[in-house]
Amino acid sequence: MKVNEIFYSLQGEGRFTGTPAVFVRLATCNLRCDFCDTEFNKFTEMTEDEILEHVNKYPTKHVVLTGGEPTLQVTASLTDKMRESGHFIQIETNGTMPLPEGCHIDWITCSPKYKPVRLQHIDELKVVYQGEGQDMTAYDKYEAREYRLQPCDTLDAVKNKKILKQTIDFILRNPKWTLSLQTHKILNVR
């Protein structure tokens, strides 16, 4: 598998914010989002056993499969090995690809971008909000257990402040949504 990096930190976004987790960032993506903050084209080839060996070095049982787009590489055998080791598996996906057959994932965070979602099940729908003018009705068709709206980080403090205010205003008008902040960036935690 093409692995961008494996690291141990706190989950910075969504339902599990603050949870110690091992992040397995898989390389490659089928989208090219202009606000993406991941250099996912750099990678090291690793076997599933090597990945599991790295994951098992850390004391947490929470694993986040992320990317790039993890559904391009994740396999049922990898998720089976992780579950056999007692891990809780969360995946962060853009949802444009179905989960590979037989993958056992405990929590699916879907952050749709520019293409239709092809997942059959979503636990957490996380939308990157770019401010007023974004068509939020596009997300009405997706059923999820939880709905999160996350202000887009433009790397411009003035724009970010404006988008944050607009995000909060939208949530107050549409209370099915809750706020998700990139706390790892706020706290300067990897």
C-alpha positions in Angstrom: 0.0 0.0 0.0 1.1 3.6 -0.6 1.3 5.2 2.8 1.9 9.0 3.1 2.5 8.8 6.9 1.5 7.1 10.1 1.4 9.2 13.2 -0.1 9.4 16.7 -2.0 12.4 17.8 -5.4 13.7 18.9 -8.3 13.6 16.5 -8.8 17.2 15.8 -12.2 17.2 14.0 -15.8 15.9 14.3 -17.3 13.4 16.7 -14.1 12.1 18.2 -12.4 15.5 18.7 -9.8 15.1 21.4 -9.5 11.3 21.2 -6.0 9.9 21.0 -5.7 8.2 17.6 -3.3 6.6 15.2 -3.6 8.2 11.8 -2.9 6.1 8.8 -2.7 8.6 5.9 -2.9 6.7 2.6 -1.5 8.4 -0.5 -3.3 9.3 -3.7 -6.7 10.9 -4.2 -9.3 11.0 -7.0 -10.1 14.7 -6.4 -8.0 17.9 -6.4 -9.7 20.2 -4.0 -8.1 23.7 -3.9 -8.3 23.9 -0.1 -6.7 20.5 0.6 -4.0 20.7 3.2 -2.5 17.3 2.6 0.5 16.4 0.4 -0.7 13.0 -0.4 1.5 12.3 -3.5 4.5 11.5 -1.3 4.5 7.9 0.0 6.3 4.8 1.1 5.2 1.4 0.0 4.2 -0.7 3.0 2.6 -4.1 3.5 -0.5 -4.5 5.6 1.5 -6.2 8.2 4.0 -3.3 8.3 1.1 -0.9 8.7 -0.3 -2.9 11.5 3.1 -3.1 13.2 3.4 0.7 13.2 -0.2 1.1 14.4 0.4 -1.3 17.3 3.3 0.7 18.6 0.9 3.2 20.1 -1.3 2.8 23.2 -4.6 3.8 21.6 -7.1 1.5 19.9 -8.6 4.3 17.8 -7.3 4.2 14.2 -8.2 6.8 11.6 -7.8 5.8 8.0 -7.5 9.0 6.0 -5.8 10.4 2.9 -5.8 11.5 0.1 -8.7 9.1 -0.4 -8.4 6.0 1.7 -11.1 4.0 -0.2 -8.7 3.8 -3.2 -6.4 1.5 -1.2 -8.0 0.2 2.0 -8.7 -3.6 2.0 -10.9 -6.0 3.9 -7.8 -7.9 5.0 -6.3 -4.7 6.5 -9.4 -3.8 8.4 -9.8 -7.5 9.6 -6.2 -7.4 10.9 -6.8 -4.2 12.7 -10.1 -5.4 14.3 -8.4 -8.7 15.3 -5.9 -6.5 17.2 -8.8 -4.8 19.0 -8.8 -1.5 17.1 -11.8 0.8 16.5 -11.5 1.9 12.9 -12.7 5.3 11.7 -12.4 6.3 8.0 -12.4 9.8 6.6 -13.5 9.7 3.0 -14.9 12.0 0.3 -17.5 9.3 -0.3 -17.0 9.2 -4.1 -16.0 5.5 -4.0 -17.9 2.7 -2.2 -16.0 1.0 0.6 -14.2 -2.1 -0.8 -16.2 -5.3 -0.3 -15.8 -6.8 3.2 -14.2 -3.8 4.9 -15.3 -3.5 8.5 -15.3 0.1 9.5 -16.7 1.2 12.9 -17.3 4.9 12.0 -17.6 6.5 8.6 -16.9 10.2 8.3 -17.9 11.4 4.9 -16.8 14.8 3.7 -18.3 15.2 0.2 -16.7 17.5 -2.3 -17.5 17.9 -6.0 -18.8 14.5 -7.0 -21.8 12.4 -6.0 -21.5 10.2 -2.8 -21.6 6.5 -3.4 -21.5 5.2 0.2 -24.4 3.2 1.4 -23.9 4.2 5.0 -22.6 7.4 6.6 -22.2 7.9 10.4 -20.9 11.5 10.2 -21.4 13.9 7.3 -18.8 16.7 7.5 -19.1 19.5 5.1 -16.3 22.0 4.6 -18.2 25.3 4.5 -16.8 28.0 2.2 -19.2 30.7 3.2 -22.4 32.3 2.0 -23.3 31.3 -1.5 -22.4 27.6 -1.0 -25.4 25.4 -2.0 -26.1 23.5 1.1 -29.3 21.9 -0.3 -27.0 19.5 -2.2 -26.4 17.7 1.2 -30.1 17.3 2.0 -30.2 14.0 0.2 -27.6 12.4 2.5 -28.7 10.5 5.6 -26.2 10.4 8.4 -26.3 9.9 12.2 -24.6 13.3 12.7 -24.1 16.4 10.6 -21.1 18.7 11.0 -20.2 22.0 9.3 -16.6 22.9 9.3 -15.4 26.4 8.3 -12.9 26.2 5.4 -9.4 27.2 6.3 -8.3 29.6 3.5 -4.9 30.4 5.3 -6.1 34.0 5.4 -7.1 35.2 8.9 -9.5 37.8 7.7 -11.4 35.4 5.3 -11.3 32.7 7.9 -13.0 35.0 10.5 -15.7 35.9 8.0 -16.3 32.2 7.1 -16.4 31.2 10.7 -19.1 33.8 11.4 -21.1 32.7 8.4 -20.7 29.0 9.5 -22.1 29.8 12.9 -25.0 31.8 11.5 -25.9 29.0 9.1 -25.9 26.4 12.0 -28.1 28.7 14.1 -30.6 28.8 11.3 -30.2 25.1 10.6 -29.8 23.3 13.9 -29.4 19.8 12.5 -25.9 20.8 11.8 -23.2 21.2 14.5 -19.9 23.0 14.4 -16.7 21.1 13.7 -13.5 23.1 14.1 -10.0 21.9 13.2 -8.8 22.0 16.8 -5.5 20.5 15.9 -4.7 23.7 13.9 -6.1 25.9 16.6 -3.9 24.2 19.3 -1.0 23.7 16.9 -1.0 19.9 17.4 0.0 17.7 14.6 
